[in-house]
Structures are given as structure tokens and as C-alpha cells.
Amino acid sequence: MERSFPLSGICVAVTRAATQAMGLVKTLEALGANVLLAPAIAFVPPSDPAPLAAAREAVNCSKYSVIAFTSTNGVTAWFQGGAQEIPASTRVAAVGSETRAALLRYGISDVFVGESFVADALAAALIPTLSATDRTLLVRAEEGRETFPEALRKTGYAVDVVAAYRTIPGAGGPLLVEALRRRAVSVITFTAGSTVRETWAALDDEARDTIASGRVRVVSIGPVTTEAAIALGIPETSIVTASPHTTEALVEAIVALFQ
């Protein structure tokens, strides 16, 4: 008897950076999907690496009470760049379960995470635990959002921000344009606002219309990503937002579309 897969015959476009996409790709393929890897973004070192090196030294010297990471890529860049172990006196915080899992791979198991997996929620959860003398370091992308540091500063807490990496356009645009032209794509996944913006910038008018018209469904990993898609003209009715905001929930949302 032939085995049935929930996503058999469905083409899912993955716009995540190639260095981070393989887990999602393999999961979708295991469910029978035809996966088009069309990375909208790629990661490179920050424009100026000196502040990151200085931040590592400051953490080693226990200058910070809290170090917070916004993404798995920030964790990887921090440790692969030669950072030593984070002092036991420094609390570690993370946006989301995937970032926490990345920290665990580097031996850090005690990680503070907000109730929902966005920077706003982490800031809201962290603020009541801070004291007047605490200083927080936020490790993020060079072009990251200001939500987290602004929230801490508005309530009087000291926070420094350091860029661990920079996001640049990926090479997947032409692949996606061609697939959309052939009407070969059923679903496009977005895992960050940057993947939405860079995908949109790489598309021609015909490809954009295919998405905006709802002929291709959009599955977003979370509300910030969804907001970015809506701002570019993708109707909210064409977007499914994963809940919770994880790749596992993203896959579940895609499966639910075809049940």
C-alpha cells in the first residue's frame, strides 16, 4: 500500500538563509513537499567588527548583568568569533525557543525566554527582574529593530547594543520569480521581516501580483514578519501566522492548509 504524505504534490518555497534553512527543508520534504530553496537573505560579518570584539571582552570581564540574543545567527556569530564562556554571574536571555536551543548547543542551559517569541515580549518579561544597577547587552543583527533597547531605556535601565552580523540580499530571487511564473509554487514561507522585504525587492511585478492576489499562500513565523508582509501589500487574508512562533508551528500551519 502506497504511503500517503500530507504535503505530497505541494511546492513550498523557503526563503530562509541557506545556512539556516536545512532543518526546515528536511522537515517539509519528509512530509512529501517539493521544496524550493530560494534564500532571500544571507549573513556576513558586521561592517565594523571592533565593537563585537569589545563586547566579548566586556562580557568576559563581567561588565554586564544580562546578555540577550535575538536570533540563532547572533548566537553562532558570538561564539564562533572566539567568545569564551559567559560568566556564571551574567544572566542569558533569548528571543524564542530556537535561539535558546542554539545557546544550549554551546553549553548554556539556563536561558530566560519571554512568554511569546518576539523581542517585545522578552523586554516586557525581563524588565521586572532588573535592578537599578543592572546593565544589559543586546546581541543582534546590524539592522535590527529598536524595540528591545527602547523598552529598557524608557524604564530607566542601561542597555548596550552590538551587531554580531549583517543581513544582505540572498541569491534566491530569480529562482522564485521563475517558479511563480510557471505557477509551480503553492506556499511561500517567511521566517523574518528581512526575508519578506528582500524577497519582495527581488520580484518583478508579475510575481508580486501572484502573491498579493492570494494565488499563493503565505505562511509567516510570527507577527513581526506578518506585519512586514502586510506593509508591502500582501493581504492579511492571504497570510497564515504560525502560533507559537517556531518552525515546528510553521510546518504545522502549512499542513493545516491542505487537510
N, C-alpha and C positions, 0 to 999 in steps of 0.2 A: 504494500500500500504506500503510495507516494506521500511523503511528509508535507504538511501544509505549514507555510510560514506567514506570519501576519503582514509582512511588507513585501511579499512576492510581487514582482512586476512594478513596484513603486520606485521611482528615481528620486533620491534625496540629495540635494546639493548641500555640502558642508562648507561653510565659508570661514571656518576657524583657521588660525595659522597652522601651517603644515606640521610644525614642531609640537603642536598640542592636539592635533586632530585625530590621531590614530586610534585612540581608545573609543571615541565616538564612532569613527568609521567602522571599526571591527564589530562594535555592538549592533549597528544598523545592518551590516552585512550578515551577521548571524541570524537576524530576523528576516532575511531574504531580500533586503533592499538592494537596489543598484545604487551605489554611492558615487556621486560626482564630487571629487575633492577640488574645490575652487577657492583656494585661500585668498581672502580679501586683504589680509594683513600679514606682516612679518615683523619680527622683533630684532632690534640691533642695540648695541650699547648706547648709553646716553650721550648726548652731544659733548658734554664735559664730564669725564669720569672722576675728576678730582673730588667733587662733593660726596660721591658714593664712597670713595676710599676714606674720606674724613669721617663719614658717618659710621663706617665699620669700626674705625679706631675709637670713636666716641662711645659706641656700644660696648666695645671690649673694656673700656675704662669706666663702665657703669654710669655714664652721664645720664642715661635715660631710664625712667621707671617703667615705661611701656614702649614696645616696638610693635607696630601694626603693619600687616601686609594686606594689600588689596587684591592680589592675584597669585596664581601658581607661578606665573612667569617672574614676578617680583621675588618670590622665594628662591627660585632657581638662580636668578641673576645675583642675588645677595650671597648665596653660599658658594656658587661656582666661581665667584670672583675672588675667593680667598678669605672669606669671612671665617673667623674662628667660632667656637661655640658661644651662644648667647649666655651671658652671666645668669646664674640662678636668681639673682635679685631683680632681674628685668622680666616683667610680665610680657607674654607674647599674645597678640590678638590677631584675628584674621577675618576677612570678609568671605564667608562661605565655607562649606564643607570640603570643597576641592582644595582650597588654599590650606585649610587645616590638614588635609591628607598629605599635601606637599611638605608641610612642616614636619609631619610625623616621619617622612622618609629621611629627614635629616636629624632624627632622634629627638624631636621636640613634641612631647605628648600632651603637655598641659597648655592648651590654647583656648583663649577666650573668644567666643563667637557670638554675634548678635542673634536675636530671635529670627530675623529674616536675613537672607544672604545678600544684603546691599550695604554700602558704606554708611548710609544714613542710619540704618538700624544698629550698626556696630558703634557708631558715635553715641547714639542715644543710650545704648546699654553700658557703654564704658564710662560716660561722664559721672554717673552717681558713685562710681567706685574710685574716682580720682581724689587725691588730696591737693591742697594748695601748692605744695612743693613739687608735685609730680611733673615730669616733662616727658612728652610722647614724641616718638619718631614714627613718621608715616613713610613706608617704602612703597612706591607706586611707579606708574608709567610717567614719562616726562610730560605727557599731555593730559594727565589725569584730572578728574573733576575736583572741585574745591569744597565739596560738601562736607567731608570729614573734618579737615582742618578748620573750616569756618565755624562749624558747630562747636568745636572745642574752644576756639578763641572767643566766641561770643559769650561763653560762660566763664571766661577768665583763666582758662588753662593753657599752659605753654605747649606748643606743638611745632616741630620742625618737619619739613617735607624734603625727601630726597628722591631723585629719579634713579631707578635701578636699570631702566631700559627705555627704549624709544620705539614707538609703533610707526611702521612705514607701510605703504601700499604693498599688497601681495601680488602674485602673478596669476590669480585665478579668474580675473575679469573676462578675458577673451574666451575661456572655456565655458563660462556661464552664459555669455552672450550667445554663443553658438548653440548650446543646449536649449536655451529658451527659444531661439529662432526655430529649432526643429520640434518644439513643444515636447521635449523629452524629459522635462523636469516637473515633478508633481509637488514637491515641497522644498522650500529653502529654509535652512536653519541659520539663525543668528545668535551668537553667544556673547556679544558685547556691542556697545554702541558703535565702536570703531569698525566692527565688521559690517554693520549696516551702512555707515557713511562711505566707507571705501568701496563696498560693492556698488552702491548707487552711483558713485563717481565714475566707476569703470563701465557702466552700462550705457548703451545707446537708448534713444527714445523708444524704440520698439520693445526692447527688453524691459525697460521701466514700465511701459504700459501693460505688458503682460503680467507683471507683478501687481501693479496698482489696480488693475481691473479685477483681481481676485481669481484669475485663471490658475494661478499658482498660489498654494497656501504658504503662509509664513509662520514658522514656529520660533518663538523667542525664548531665551533662557530666563528673562526676568523683566520687571517693569521699566528699568532704565533703558534696556535695549528696545523694549516695545515703544517707549516714548520717542526714541531716536528714529524708529521706523515711521511712526505716525507723523513726525515733524517733516519727513521727506515726502509725504504724500501717500503712504501706504495706508489704506483704510483700516481702522481698528477692527472692523468686522472680518477682515482677511487674516488677522493675526491671532494665533493661539499663544498664550503666555504660560510657560511651564510653572508649576507650583508643586513642591518647593522649587527654588531656582537652582536646579542642578542638572547635569547632563542626563542623569537617570530619568528625571522627570521630563526632560526634553524628549527623550526617546519614547516614554510612555504617552506623551501628548501626540506624537506622530502616529503611534499605533492606534490611538483612540480615534483619529481622523478616518481610519479605514476599517473600523469594525462595524 
